[in-house]
């Protein structure tokens, strides 16, 4: 059962590595969704009066992109339901970013 889910996920996310642009499209769609969610209900500052100004798009990218740190994730803390949404974005970001990198190296390796 787990294998079938993984195979289905790979097909939807990047066409088994043959269409890495799909993973990029998913990242863009999730960035737009996260921007909408976090702009309607801004997370609280982790340390009041300190850190950068809140930017919902950069905050979403900070959650989605596993290696890049824009400082937003550390400066702001999501509450309750938003925290679960943030966890989902982090997990999907790891899956999509690694799939995108793997697909791109496959495409570039064939050239």
PDB file as gemmi writes it, atoms N, CA and C in Angstrom:
CRYST1    1.000    1.000    1.000  90.00  90.00  90.00 P 1                      
ATOM      1  N   UNK A   1       0.825  -1.193   0.000  1.00  0.00           N  
ATOM      2  CA  UNK A   1       0.000   0.000   0.000  1.00  0.00           C  
ATOM      3  C   UNK A   1       0.875   1.265   0.000  1.00  0.00           C  
ATOM      4  N   UNK A   2       1.908   1.287   0.852  1.00  0.00           N  
ATOM      5  CA  UNK A   2       2.787   2.447   0.923  1.00  0.00           C  
ATOM      6  C   UNK A   2       3.501   2.673  -0.397  1.00  0.00           C  
ATOM      7  N   UNK A   3       3.911   1.602  -1.056  1.00  0.00           N  
ATOM      8  CA  UNK A   3       4.594   1.717  -2.341  1.00  0.00           C  
ATOM      9  C   UNK A   3       3.673   2.326  -3.392  1.00  0.00           C  
ATOM     10  N   UNK A   4       2.424   1.923  -3.402  1.00  0.00           N  
ATOM     11  CA  UNK A   4       1.473   2.468  -4.367  1.00  0.00           C  
ATOM     12  C   UNK A   4       1.276   3.968  -4.158  1.00  0.00           C  
ATOM     13  N   UNK A   5       1.219   4.391  -2.905  1.00  0.00           N  
ATOM     14  CA  UNK A   5       1.064   5.815  -2.615  1.00  0.00           C  
ATOM     15  C   UNK A   5       2.291   6.582  -3.098  1.00  0.00           C  
ATOM     16  N   UNK A   6       3.483   6.039  -2.836  1.00  0.00           N  
ATOM     17  CA  UNK A   6       4.719   6.705  -3.260  1.00  0.00           C  
ATOM     18  C   UNK A   6       4.798   6.798  -4.782  1.00  0.00           C  
ATOM     19  N   UNK A   7       4.435   5.741  -5.479  1.00  0.00           N  
ATOM     20  CA  UNK A   7       4.447   5.741  -6.947  1.00  0.00           C  
ATOM     21  C   UNK A   7       3.457   6.772  -7.475  1.00  0.00           C  
ATOM     22  N   UNK A   8       2.269   6.810  -6.900  1.00  0.00           N  
ATOM     23  CA  UNK A   8       1.267   7.791  -7.318  1.00  0.00           C  
ATOM     24  C   UNK A   8       1.780   9.203  -7.065  1.00  0.00           C  
ATOM     25  N   UNK A   9       2.387   9.433  -5.893  1.00  0.00           N  
ATOM     26  CA  UNK A   9       2.918  10.752  -5.544  1.00  0.00           C  
ATOM     27  C   UNK A   9       4.001  11.184  -6.532  1.00  0.00           C  
ATOM     28  N   UNK A  10       4.901  10.284  -6.890  1.00  0.00           N  
ATOM     29  CA  UNK A  10       5.958  10.608  -7.849  1.00  0.00           C  
ATOM     30  C   UNK A  10       5.389  10.934  -9.225  1.00  0.00           C  
ATOM     31  N   UNK A  11       4.327  10.244  -9.607  1.00  0.00           N  
ATOM     32  CA  UNK A  11       3.694  10.532 -10.897  1.00  0.00           C  
ATOM     33  C   UNK A  11       3.063  11.922 -10.885  1.00  0.00           C  
ATOM     34  N   UNK A  12       2.342  12.245  -9.821  1.00  0.00           N  
ATOM     35  CA  UNK A  12       1.662  13.542  -9.728  1.00  0.00           C  
ATOM     36  C   UNK A  12       2.667  14.683  -9.596  1.00  0.00           C  
ATOM     37  N   UNK A  13       3.703  14.481  -8.790  1.00  0.00           N  
ATOM     38  CA  UNK A  13       4.649  15.563  -8.488  1.00  0.00           C  
ATOM     39  C   UNK A  13       5.581  15.860  -9.652  1.00  0.00           C  
ATOM     40  N   UNK A  14       6.146  14.845 -10.274  1.00  0.00           N  
ATOM     41  CA  UNK A  14       7.156  15.115 -11.308  1.00  0.00           C  
ATOM     42  C   UNK A  14       7.131  14.135 -12.463  1.00  0.00           C  
ATOM     43  N   UNK A  15       6.039  13.442 -12.658  1.00  0.00           N  
ATOM     44  CA  UNK A  15       5.963  12.523 -13.790  1.00  0.00           C  
ATOM     45  C   UNK A  15       7.095  11.508 -13.778  1.00  0.00           C  
ATOM     46  N   UNK A  16       7.356  10.910 -12.603  1.00  0.00           N  
ATOM     47  CA  UNK A  16       8.431   9.919 -12.417  1.00  0.00           C  
ATOM     48  C   UNK A  16       9.808  10.487 -12.752  1.00  0.00           C  
ATOM     49  N   UNK A  17       9.985  11.793 -12.604  1.00  0.00           N  
ATOM     50  CA  UNK A  17      11.277  12.421 -12.872  1.00  0.00           C  
ATOM     51  C   UNK A  17      11.444  12.901 -14.299  1.00  0.00           C  
ATOM     52  N   UNK A  18      10.495  12.589 -15.159  1.00  0.00           N  
ATOM     53  CA  UNK A  18      10.593  13.014 -16.557  1.00  0.00           C  
ATOM     54  C   UNK A  18      10.013  14.398 -16.796  1.00  0.00           C  
ATOM     55  N   UNK A  19       9.248  14.913 -15.836  1.00  0.00           N  
ATOM     56  CA  UNK A  19       8.655  16.250 -15.943  1.00  0.00           C  
ATOM     57  C   UNK A  19       8.909  17.037 -14.660  1.00  0.00           C  
ATOM     58  N   UNK A  20      10.172  17.415 -14.413  1.00  0.00           N  
ATOM     59  CA  UNK A  20      10.489  18.112 -13.159  1.00  0.00           C  
ATOM     60  C   UNK A  20       9.802  19.475 -13.044  1.00  0.00           C  
ATOM     61  N   UNK A  21       9.365  20.039 -14.155  1.00  0.00           N  
ATOM     62  CA  UNK A  21       8.661  21.324 -14.098  1.00  0.00           C  
ATOM     63  C   UNK A  21       7.359  21.210 -13.302  1.00  0.00           C  
ATOM     64  N   UNK A  22       6.794  20.005 -13.234  1.00  0.00           N  
ATOM     65  CA  UNK A  22       5.587  19.813 -12.423  1.00  0.00           C  
ATOM     66  C   UNK A  22       5.864  20.139 -10.952  1.00  0.00           C  
ATOM     67  N   UNK A  23       7.011  19.691 -10.437  1.00  0.00           N  
ATOM     68  CA  UNK A  23       7.361  19.977  -9.044  1.00  0.00           C  
ATOM     69  C   UNK A  23       7.518  21.478  -8.844  1.00  0.00           C  
ATOM     70  N   UNK A  24       8.105  22.160  -9.815  1.00  0.00           N  
ATOM     71  CA  UNK A  24       8.210  23.616  -9.743  1.00  0.00           C  
ATOM     72  C   UNK A  24       6.849  24.276  -9.736  1.00  0.00           C  
ATOM     73  N   UNK A  25       5.938  23.750 -10.543  1.00  0.00           N  
ATOM     74  CA  UNK A  25       4.568  24.273 -10.562  1.00  0.00           C  
ATOM     75  C   UNK A  25       3.869  24.093  -9.224  1.00  0.00           C  
ATOM     76  N   UNK A  26       4.075  22.932  -8.605  1.00  0.00           N  
ATOM     77  CA  UNK A  26       3.510  22.691  -7.286  1.00  0.00           C  
ATOM     78  C   UNK A  26       4.089  23.665  -6.260  1.00  0.00           C  
ATOM     79  N   UNK A  27       5.399  23.938  -6.347  1.00  0.00           N  
ATOM     80  CA  UNK A  27       6.022  24.893  -5.423  1.00  0.00           C  
ATOM     81  C   UNK A  27       5.421  26.290  -5.594  1.00  0.00           C  
ATOM     82  N   UNK A  28       5.195  26.696  -6.831  1.00  0.00           N  
ATOM     83  CA  UNK A  28       4.586  28.005  -7.091  1.00  0.00           C  
ATOM     84  C   UNK A  28       3.155  28.044  -6.533  1.00  0.00           C  
ATOM     85  N   UNK A  29       2.382  26.992  -6.782  1.00  0.00           N  
ATOM     86  CA  UNK A  29       0.997  26.937  -6.295  1.00  0.00           C  
ATOM     87  C   UNK A  29       0.948  26.970  -4.765  1.00  0.00           C  
ATOM     88  N   UNK A  30       1.832  26.224  -4.117  1.00  0.00           N  
ATOM     89  CA  UNK A  30       1.862  26.228  -2.658  1.00  0.00           C  
ATOM     90  C   UNK A  30       2.339  27.570  -2.104  1.00  0.00           C  
ATOM     91  N   UNK A  31       3.232  28.237  -2.829  1.00  0.00           N  
ATOM     92  CA  UNK A  31       3.669  29.571  -2.409  1.00  0.00           C  
ATOM     93  C   UNK A  31       2.496  30.544  -2.455  1.00  0.00           C  
ATOM     94  N   UNK A  32       1.711  30.493  -3.508  1.00  0.00           N  
ATOM     95  CA  UNK A  32       0.529  31.361  -3.610  1.00  0.00           C  
ATOM     96  C   UNK A  32      -0.495  31.053  -2.518  1.00  0.00           C  
ATOM     97  N   UNK A  33      -0.742  29.765  -2.262  1.00  0.00           N  
ATOM     98  CA  UNK A  33      -1.686  29.373  -1.220  1.00  0.00           C  
ATOM     99  C   UNK A  33      -1.197  29.825   0.152  1.00  0.00           C  
ATOM    100  N   UNK A  34       0.077  29.595   0.446  1.00  0.00           N  
ATOM    101  CA  UNK A  34       0.632  30.015   1.728  1.00  0.00           C  
ATOM    102  C   UNK A  34       0.595  31.514   1.904  1.00  0.00           C  
ATOM    103  N   UNK A  35       0.877  32.244   0.838  1.00  0.00           N  
ATOM    104  CA  UNK A  35       0.811  33.710   0.899  1.00  0.00           C  
ATOM    105  C   UNK A  35      -0.597  34.165   1.251  1.00  0.00           C  
ATOM    106  N   UNK A  36      -1.587  33.548   0.639  1.00  0.00           N  
ATOM    107  CA  UNK A  36      -2.981  33.885   0.928  1.00  0.00           C  
ATOM    108  C   UNK A  36      -3.334  33.567   2.383  1.00  0.00           C  
ATOM    109  N   UNK A  37      -2.976  32.375   2.838  1.00  0.00           N  
ATOM    110  CA  UNK A  37      -3.302  31.958   4.213  1.00  0.00           C  
ATOM    111  C   UNK A  37      -2.632  32.865   5.237  1.00  0.00           C  
ATOM    112  N   UNK A  38      -1.336  33.122   5.062  1.00  0.00           N  
ATOM    113  CA  UNK A  38      -0.609  33.895   6.065  1.00  0.00           C  
ATOM    114  C   UNK A  38      -0.844  35.398   5.959  1.00  0.00           C  
ATOM    115  N   UNK A  39      -1.345  35.872   4.822  1.00  0.00           N  
ATOM    116  CA  UNK A  39      -1.663  37.305   4.732  1.00  0.00           C  
ATOM    117  C   UNK A  39      -3.005  37.605   5.385  1.00  0.00           C  
ATOM    118  N   UNK A  40      -3.899  36.619   5.444  1.00  0.00           N  
ATOM    119  CA  UNK A  40      -5.196  36.839   6.091  1.00  0.00           C  
ATOM    120  C   UNK A  40      -5.110  36.727   7.601  1.00  0.00           C  
ATOM    121  N   UNK A  41      -4.128  35.975   8.101  1.00  0.00           N  
ATOM    122  CA  UNK A  41      -3.960  35.814   9.546  1.00  0.00           C  
ATOM    123  C   UNK A  41      -2.471  35.754   9.850  1.00  0.00           C  
ATOM    124  N   UNK A  42      -1.894  36.910  10.122  1.00  0.00           N  
ATOM    125  CA  UNK A  42      -0.452  37.033  10.325  1.00  0.00           C  
ATOM    126  C   UNK A  42      -0.005  36.307  11.597  1.00  0.00           C  
ATOM    127  N   UNK A  43       1.064  35.494  11.500  1.00  0.00           N  
ATOM    128  CA  UNK A  43       1.605  34.832  12.695  1.00  0.00           C  
ATOM    129  C   UNK A  43       2.151  35.850  13.701  1.00  0.00           C  
ATOM    130  N   UNK A  44       2.258  35.428  14.949  1.00  0.00           N  
ATOM    131  CA  UNK A  44       2.786  36.296  15.996  1.00  0.00           C  
ATOM    132  C   UNK A  44       4.311  36.305  15.958  1.00  0.00           C  
ATOM    133  N   UNK A  45       4.880  37.392  16.430  1.00  0.00           N  
ATOM    134  CA  UNK A  45       6.340  37.474  16.546  1.00  0.00           C  
ATOM    135  C   UNK A  45       6.812  36.536  17.654  1.00  0.00           C  
ATOM    136  N   UNK A  46       7.931  35.869  17.416  1.00  0.00           N  
ATOM    137  CA  UNK A  46       8.476  35.006  18.463  1.00  0.00           C  
ATOM    138  C   UNK A  46       9.121  35.843  19.567  1.00  0.00           C  
ATOM    139  N   UNK A  47       9.691  36.996  19.207  1.00  0.00           N  
ATOM    140  CA  UNK A  47      10.250  37.946  20.173  1.00  0.00           C  
ATOM    141  C   UNK A  47       9.696  39.327  19.829  1.00  0.00           C  
ATOM    142  N   UNK A  48       8.724  39.816  20.604  1.00  0.00           N  
ATOM    143  CA  UNK A  48       8.107  41.112  20.287  1.00  0.00           C  
ATOM    144  C   UNK A  48       9.141  42.235  20.150  1.00  0.00           C  
ATOM    145  N   UNK A  49       8.955  43.019  19.079  1.00  0.00           N  
ATOM    146  CA  UNK A  49       9.828  44.163  18.852  1.00  0.00           C  
ATOM    147  C   UNK A  49      11.147  43.849  18.171  1.00  0.00           C  
ATOM    148  N   UNK A  50      11.389  42.579  17.850  1.00  0.00           N  
ATOM    149  CA  UNK A  50      12.660  42.199  17.220  1.00  0.00           C  
ATOM    150  C   UNK A  50      12.395  41.477  15.915  1.00  0.00           C  
ATOM    151  N   UNK A  51      13.387  41.488  15.039  1.00  0.00           N  
ATOM    152  CA  UNK A  51      13.312  40.745  13.790  1.00  0.00           C  
ATOM    153  C   UNK A  51      12.771  41.564  12.635  1.00  0.00           C  
ATOM    154  N   UNK A  52      12.720  40.942  11.468  1.00  0.00           N  
ATOM    155  CA  UNK A  52      12.272  41.637  10.257  1.00  0.00           C  
ATOM    156  C   UNK A  52      10.759  41.858  10.246  1.00  0.00           C  
ATOM    157  N   UNK A  53      10.326  42.736   9.359  1.00  0.00           N  
ATOM    158  CA  UNK A  53       8.890  42.932   9.154  1.00  0.00           C  
ATOM    159  C   UNK A  53       8.310  41.679   8.503  1.00  0.00           C  
ATOM    160  N   UNK A  54       7.050  41.384   8.817  1.00  0.00           N  
ATOM    161  CA  UNK A  54       6.431  40.170   8.281  1.00  0.00           C  
ATOM    162  C   UNK A  54       6.101  40.340   6.802  1.00  0.00           C  
ATOM    163  N   UNK A  55       6.441  39.312   6.026  1.00  0.00           N  
ATOM    164  CA  UNK A  55       6.110  39.254   4.606  1.00  0.00           C  
ATOM    165  C   UNK A  55       5.540  37.867   4.343  1.00  0.00           C  
ATOM    166  N   UNK A  56       4.242  37.743   4.022  1.00  0.00           N  
ATOM    167  CA  UNK A  56       3.627  36.421   3.890  1.00  0.00           C  
ATOM    168  C   UNK A  56       4.255  35.555   2.791  1.00  0.00           C  
ATOM    169  N   UNK A  57       4.695  36.155   1.706  1.00  0.00           N  
ATOM    170  CA  UNK A  57       5.314  35.372   0.628  1.00  0.00           C  
ATOM    171  C   UNK A  57       6.672  34.839   1.060  1.00  0.00           C  
ATOM    172  N   UNK A  58       7.480  35.686   1.666  1.00  0.00           N  
ATOM    173  CA  UNK A  58       8.811  35.257   2.112  1.00  0.00           C  
ATOM    174  C   UNK A  58       8.686  34.248   3.244  1.00  0.00           C  
ATOM    175  N   UNK A  59       7.695  34.431   4.131  1.00  0.00           N  
ATOM    176  CA  UNK A  59       7.456  33.466   5.203  1.00  0.00           C  
ATOM    177  C   UNK A  59       7.108  32.091   4.625  1.00  0.00           C  
ATOM    178  N   UNK A  60       6.245  32.084   3.617  1.00  0.00           N  
ATOM    179  CA  UNK A  60       5.863  30.828   2.965  1.00  0.00           C  
ATOM    180  C   UNK A  60       7.068  30.182   2.292  1.00  0.00           C  
ATOM    181  N   UNK A  61       7.868  30.967   1.586  1.00  0.00           N  
ATOM    182  CA  UNK A  61       9.073  30.424   0.950  1.00  0.00           C  
ATOM    183  C   UNK A  61      10.052  29.902   1.984  1.00  0.00           C  
ATOM    184  N   UNK A  62      10.127  30.563   3.138  1.00  0.00           N  
ATOM    185  CA  UNK A  62      11.006  30.110   4.206  1.00  0.00           C  
ATOM    186  C   UNK A  62      10.568  28.738   4.713  1.00  0.00           C  
ATOM    187  N   UNK A  63       9.271  28.494   4.727  1.00  0.00           N  
ATOM    188  CA  UNK A  63       8.757  27.186   5.138  1.00  0.00           C  
ATOM    189  C   UNK A  63       8.967  26.140   4.043  1.00  0.00           C  
ATOM    190  N   UNK A  64       8.737  26.517   2.797  1.00  0.00           N  
ATOM    191  CA  UNK A  64       8.778  25.557   1.683  1.00  0.00           C  
ATOM    192  C   UNK A  64      10.184  25.153   1.255  1.00  0.00           C  
ATOM    193  N   UNK A  65      11.116  26.091   1.252  1.00  0.00           N  
ATOM    194  CA  UNK A  65      12.458  25.803   0.739  1.00  0.00           C  
ATOM    195  C   UNK A  65      13.341  25.329   1.883  1.00  0.00           C  
ATOM    196  N   UNK A  66      13.724  24.051   1.867  1.00  0.00           N  
ATOM    197  CA  UNK A  66      14.364  23.443   3.032  1.00  0.00           C  
ATOM    198  C   UNK A  66      15.747  23.983   3.395  1.00  0.00           C  
ATOM    199  N   UNK A  67      16.517  24.451   2.464  1.00  0.00           N  
ATOM    200  CA  UNK A  67      17.893  24.841   2.767  1.00  0.00           C  
ATOM    201  C   UNK A  67      18.034  26.349   2.934  1.00  0.00           C  
ATOM    202  N   UNK A  68      17.201  27.118   2.274  1.00  0.00           N  
ATOM    203  CA  UNK A  68      17.299  28.574   2.303  1.00  0.00           C  
ATOM    204  C   UNK A  68      16.634  29.119   3.567  1.00  0.00           C  
ATOM    205  N   UNK A  69      17.302  30.092   4.211  1.00  0.00           N  
ATOM    206  CA  UNK A  69      16.770  30.701   5.425  1.00  0.00           C  
ATOM    207  C   UNK A  69      16.642  32.204   5.223  1.00  0.00           C  
ATOM    208  N   UNK A  70      15.408  32.681   5.160  1.00  0.00           N  
ATOM    209  CA  UNK A  70      15.144  34.106   5.007  1.00  0.00           C  
ATOM    210  C   UNK A  70      14.953  34.804   6.353  1.00  0.00           C  
ATOM    211  N   UNK A  71      14.948  34.048   7.454  1.00  0.00           N  
ATOM    212  CA  UNK A  71      14.795  34.608   8.788  1.00  0.00           C  
ATOM    213  C   UNK A  71      13.359  34.797   9.235  1.00  0.00           C  
ATOM    214  N   UNK A  72      12.400  34.586   8.363  1.00  0.00           N  
ATOM    215  CA  UNK A  72      10.991  34.776   8.711  1.00  0.00           C  
ATOM    216  C   UNK A  72      10.474  33.660   9.622  1.00  0.00           C  
ATOM    217  N   UNK A  73      10.884  32.425   9.354  1.00  0.00           N  
ATOM    218  CA  UNK A  73      10.384  31.295  10.137  1.00  0.00           C  
ATOM    219  C   UNK A  73      10.814  31.410  11.596  1.00  0.00           C  
ATOM    220  N   UNK A  74      12.018  31.911  11.834  1.00  0.00           N  
ATOM    221  CA  UNK A  74      12.504  32.088  13.206  1.00  0.00           C  
ATOM    222  C   UNK A  74      11.856  33.289  13.887  1.00  0.00           C  
ATOM    223  N   UNK A  75      11.501  34.319  13.115  1.00  0.00           N  
ATOM    224  CA  UNK A  75      10.981  35.560  13.685  1.00  0.00           C  
ATOM    225  C   UNK A  75       9.487  35.492  14.003  1.00  0.00           C  
ATOM    226  N   UNK A  76       8.762  34.558  13.393  1.00  0.00           N  
ATOM    227  CA  UNK A  76       7.313  34.482  13.575  1.00  0.00           C  
ATOM    228  C   UNK A  76       6.886  33.063  13.893  1.00  0.00           C  
ATOM    229  N   UNK A  77       5.824  32.951  14.696  1.00  0.00           N  
ATOM    230  CA  UNK A  77       5.308  31.650  15.112  1.00  0.00           C  
ATOM    231  C   UNK A  77       3.828  31.565  14.758  1.00  0.00           C  
ATOM    232  N   UNK A  78       3.472  30.549  14.004  1.00  0.00           N  
ATOM    233  CA  UNK A  78       2.066  30.336  13.647  1.00  0.00           C  
ATOM    234  C   UNK A  78       1.327  29.734  14.841  1.00  0.00           C  
ATOM    235  N   UNK A  79       0.029  29.986  14.907  1.00  0.00           N  
ATOM    236  CA  UNK A  79      -0.778  29.470  16.011  1.00  0.00           C  
ATOM    237  C   UNK A  79      -1.725  28.378  15.529  1.00  0.00           C  
ATOM    238  N   UNK A  80      -2.001  27.436  16.380  1.00  0.00           N  
ATOM    239  CA  UNK A  80      -2.964  26.333  16.225  1.00  0.00           C  
ATOM    240  C   UNK A  80      -3.077  25.758  14.813  1.00  0.00           C  
ATOM    241  N   UNK A  81      -4.185  26.022  14.125  1.00  0.00           N  
ATOM    242  CA  UNK A  81      -4.414  25.451  12.794  1.00  0.00           C  
ATOM    243  C   UNK A  81      -3.378  25.899  11.780  1.00  0.00           C  
ATOM    244  N   UNK A  82      -2.930  27.127  11.908  1.00  0.00           N  
ATOM    245  CA  UNK A  82      -1.887  27.613  11.010  1.00  0.00           C  
ATOM    246  C   UNK A  82      -0.585  26.842  11.212  1.00  0.00           C  
ATOM    247  N   UNK A  83      -0.333  26.419  12.445  1.00  0.00           N  
ATOM    248  CA  UNK A  83       0.901  25.673  12.701  1.00  0.00           C  
ATOM    249  C   UNK A  83       0.881  24.352  11.945  1.00  0.00           C  
ATOM    250  N   UNK A  84      -0.262  23.699  11.897  1.00  0.00           N  
ATOM    251  CA  UNK A  84      -0.368  22.445  11.142  1.00  0.00           C  
ATOM    252  C   UNK A  84      -0.189  22.688   9.648  1.00  0.00           C  
ATOM    253  N   UNK A  85      -0.727  23.803   9.164  1.00  0.00           N  
ATOM    254  CA  UNK A  85      -0.539  24.166   7.763  1.00  0.00           C  
ATOM    255  C   UNK A  85       0.948  24.405   7.486  1.00  0.00           C  
ATOM    256  N   UNK A  86       1.631  25.057   8.420  1.00  0.00           N  
ATOM    257  CA  UNK A  86       3.068  25.295   8.276  1.00  0.00           C  
ATOM    258  C   UNK A  86       3.829  23.966   8.235  1.00  0.00           C  
ATOM    259  N   UNK A  87       3.452  23.010   9.093  1.00  0.00           N  
ATOM    260  CA  UNK A  87       4.103  21.690   9.072  1.00  0.00           C  
ATOM    261  C   UNK A  87       3.913  20.994   7.731  1.00  0.00           C  
ATOM    262  N   UNK A  88       2.713  21.097   7.177  1.00  0.00           N  
ATOM    263  CA  UNK A  88       2.432  20.488   5.866  1.00  0.00           C  
ATOM    264  C   UNK A  88       3.290  21.148   4.786  1.00  0.00           C  
ATOM    265  N   UNK A  89       3.411  22.481   4.837  1.00  0.00           N  
ATOM    266  CA  UNK A  89       4.254  23.177   3.859  1.00  0.00           C  
ATOM    267  C   UNK A  89       5.711  22.733   3.968  1.00  0.00           C  
ATOM    268  N   UNK A  90       6.200  22.569   5.183  1.00  0.00           N  
ATOM    269  CA  UNK A  90       7.590  22.121   5.373  1.00  0.00           C  
ATOM    270  C   UNK A  90       7.791  20.736   4.778  1.00  0.00           C  
ATOM    271  N   UNK A  91       6.876  19.812   5.084  1.00  0.00           N  
ATOM    272  CA  UNK A  91       7.000  18.444   4.562  1.00  0.00           C  
ATOM    273  C   UNK A  91       6.901  18.418   3.040  1.00  0.00           C  
ATOM    274  N   UNK A  92       5.923  19.127   2.498  1.00  0.00           N  
ATOM    275  CA  UNK A  92       5.775  19.168   1.040  1.00  0.00           C  
ATOM    276  C   UNK A  92       6.963  19.866   0.388  1.00  0.00           C  
ATOM    277  N   UNK A  93       7.505  20.866   1.042  1.00  0.00           N  
ATOM    278  CA  UNK A  93       8.683  21.547   0.518  1.00  0.00           C  
ATOM    279  C   UNK A  93       9.865  20.606   0.377  1.00  0.00           C  
ATOM    280  N   UNK A  94      10.092  19.771   1.391  1.00  0.00           N  
ATOM    281  CA  UNK A  94      11.185  18.791   1.298  1.00  0.00           C  
ATOM    282  C   UNK A  94      10.946  17.815   0.159  1.00  0.00           C  
ATOM    283  N   UNK A  95       9.734  17.306   0.061  1.00  0.00           N  
ATOM    284  CA  UNK A  95       9.416  16.336  -0.999  1.00  0.00           C  
ATOM    285  C   UNK A  95       9.578  16.978  -2.378  1.00  0.00           C  
ATOM    286  N   UNK A  96       8.987  18.150  -2.558  1.00  0.00           N  
ATOM    287  CA  UNK A  96       9.031  18.798  -3.873  1.00  0.00           C  
ATOM    288  C   UNK A  96      10.429  19.266  -4.245  1.00  0.00           C  
ATOM    289  N   UNK A  97      11.152  19.821  -3.293  1.00  0.00           N  
ATOM    290  CA  UNK A  97      12.504  20.312  -3.592  1.00  0.00           C  
ATOM    291  C   UNK A  97      13.435  19.160  -3.969  1.00  0.00           C  
ATOM    292  N   UNK A  98      13.380  18.065  -3.226  1.00  0.00           N  
ATOM    293  CA  UNK A  98      14.250  16.936  -3.566  1.00  0.00           C  
ATOM    294  C   UNK A  98      13.835  16.305  -4.891  1.00  0.00           C  
ATOM    295  N   UNK A  99      12.541  16.236  -5.151  1.00  0.00           N  
ATOM    296  CA  UNK A  99      12.068  15.704  -6.428  1.00  0.00           C  
ATOM    297  C   UNK A  99      12.488  16.605  -7.579  1.00  0.00           C  
ATOM    298  N   UNK A 100      12.378  17.917  -7.376  1.00  0.00           N  
ATOM    299  CA  UNK A 100      12.775  18.865  -8.411  1.00  0.00           C  
ATOM    300  C   UNK A 100      14.268  18.768  -8.700  1.00  0.00           C  
ATOM    301  N   UNK A 101      15.084  18.711  -7.661  1.00  0.00           N  
ATOM    302  CA  UNK A 101      16.537  18.604  -7.848  1.00  0.00           C  
ATOM    303  C   UNK A 101      16.891  17.285  -8.527  1.00  0.00           C  
ATOM    304  N   UNK A 102      16.285  16.193  -8.076  1.00  0.00           N  
ATOM    305  CA  UNK A 102      16.562  14.892  -8.692  1.00  0.00           C  
ATOM    306  C   UNK A 102      16.147  14.884 -10.157  1.00  0.00           C  
ATOM    307  N   UNK A 103      14.996  15.455 -10.455  1.00  0.00           N  
ATOM    308  CA  UNK A 103      14.532  15.505 -11.841  1.00  0.00           C  
ATOM    309  C   UNK A 103      15.423  16.375 -12.708  1.00  0.00           C  
ATOM    310  N   UNK A 104      15.850  17.516 -12.178  1.00  0.00           N  
ATOM    311  CA  UNK A 104      16.720  18.400 -12.946  1.00  0.00           C  
ATOM    312  C   UNK A 104      18.083  17.776 -13.201  1.00  0.00           C  
ATOM    313  N   UNK A 105      18.639  17.094 -12.203  1.00  0.00           N  
ATOM    314  CA  UNK A 105      19.941  16.436 -12.433  1.00  0.00           C  
ATOM    315  C   UNK A 105      19.799  15.316 -13.446  1.00  0.00           C  
ATOM    316  N   UNK A 106      18.667  14.677 -13.461  1.00  0.00           N  
ATOM    317  CA  UNK A 106      18.428  13.626 -14.458  1.00  0.00           C  
ATOM    318  C   UNK A 106      18.355  14.224 -15.862  1.00  0.00           C  
ATOM    319  N   UNK A 107      17.621  15.336 -15.987  1.00  0.00           N  
ATOM    320  CA  UNK A 107      17.483  15.993 -17.279  1.00  0.00           C  
ATOM    321  C   UNK A 107      18.829  16.557 -17.737  1.00  0.00           C  
ATOM    322  N   UNK A 108      19.539  17.221 -16.840  1.00  0.00           N  
ATOM    323  CA  UNK A 108      20.840  17.794 -17.195  1.00  0.00           C  
ATOM    324  C   UNK A 108      21.882  16.722 -17.472  1.00  0.00           C  
ATOM    325  N   UNK A 109      21.769  15.583 -16.795  1.00  0.00           N  
ATOM    326  CA  UNK A 109      22.714  14.485 -17.008  1.00  0.00           C  
ATOM    327  C   UNK A 109      22.558  13.838 -18.382  1.00  0.00           C  
ATOM    328  N   UNK A 110      21.358  13.907 -18.939  1.00  0.00           N  
ATOM    329  CA  UNK A 110      21.124  13.317 -20.260  1.00  0.00           C  
ATOM    330  C   UNK A 110      21.633  14.204 -21.382  1.00  0.00           C  
ATOM    331  N   UNK A 111      21.851  15.479 -21.108  1.00  0.00           N  
ATOM    332  CA  UNK A 111      22.286  16.420 -22.157  1.00  0.00           C  
ATOM    333  C   UNK A 111      23.749  16.274 -22.471  1.00  0.00           C  
TER     334      UNK A 111                                                      
END                                                                             
